[in-house]
Amino acid sequence: MRFPQVRKLDTIERFRAHVEGQGLAIPFDGSVDPGGPLARPVEIHDGSAGTLVASNRFATLPMEGWDAGPDGRPTELVRRRWERLGGSGAGLVWGEATAVRADGRANPNQLLIGEATVDAFAGLRALLAPGQVAGLQLTHSGRYSRPGDEPAPRTAYEHPYLDRRVGAGPANVLSDADLDDLVGAYVEAAVLARRAGFDFVDVKHCHGYLLHELLSARERPGRYGGALSGRTRFLRSVVEGIRDAAPDLAVAVRLSVFDLAPHRPGPDGVGVPEADGAYPYAFGGDGTGTGIDLAEAHEVLDGLAALGVGLVCTTAGSPYYNPHVQRPALFPPSDGYEPPEDPLVGVARQIAATAEVARRHPDLTVIGSGYSYLQEWLPNVAQAVVAGGGASMVGLGRMVLPYPTFPADVLAGCPRRPEAICRTFSDCTTAPRHGLVSGCYPLDPFYKSHPQRVELARVKKESRRPRR
């Protein structure tokens, strides 16, 4: 079955009719008020650092770059991206994934913060606009670590489905002592981020990386597994360490509030779940691999509030093993699969989960994700969500790669530029998966003319599958 492209649902009536025909609940306003809900400032209350104020309800989301230097230092390509984020008009910039230690880099060209690079990070912060709230996402890539030419996975526990994908086994599981050391690395990285001028750091718990995986480590023995108190020990330890070492630095968490079973291409190229029956490895899952249960996510969020964390960004799943859940798109990356559902189903799923989180935790500033697939209709949905209390802010990821001033245009009441709107072609994923630099090759003129576009075209041709 082919799903209609959003750009062809080109009237309010067509979009609404399609959404209603699918039985989806996607909030929608028929018109967007430039001075309305999206333009209002929002306060972010941190129990240690105090109150931050974002000037509007748009945030840019962290994306993993593949274009830093070998030592983790920002290059001109990284600086170009941050300069564009500075001109985006978004009230908050959630800076991209930055490794806290060399062995935790997801690729050999991921950003890495340390004493040797901290001044360069201060340079990135300086590229943002005055008044923009700015954070840095701190990460260890865990089973998806690849600091050199070959994968070098470090895992939270033995996983019967995911280990074989990355060549992991018992020897790759981090010990409790290893995790104790890593807590220190996160705290040290946070101190450096504060020195570089960032307002907050994100202790990343999403997308299948190490700390997200710890949340599902029910079968792991020792202090970091088993009951939820053990599975959140690392998170608590890092937050408490940051409070001691950098009390004026706010702490945030980007959290995959739910996960589903890993998917693989079926005989027709459409994604199908690998797990058949019970699947106890999904944090925020109902044990089947296909359903959601946010009970533990709410417990984690209650714990974060008790630690004084006031900013959370919701997301879901993983770009590696179920990208249609995390990043709804009509066109899959080269190592993905055809979507098993209309991508608007994935958008609605994330909106609903975020709304449940926002309403259960009113003291948190909650940023929602998964909006880029809405394309022209993103502002209409974003305004309705924020006005209805379904999120405090709306986060934009892929959309700002080709169209960084999308928030500014919405807030100014300017007509949108359709030629720059993200169509979820997934080249921004396909390119780095094959060692090419990050960027929007189809729509950003800079990357359209980049020498690596030729190599990307070859990769796509070789991996192309017939579409349904």
Disulfide bonds with the S-S distance in Angstrom:
none
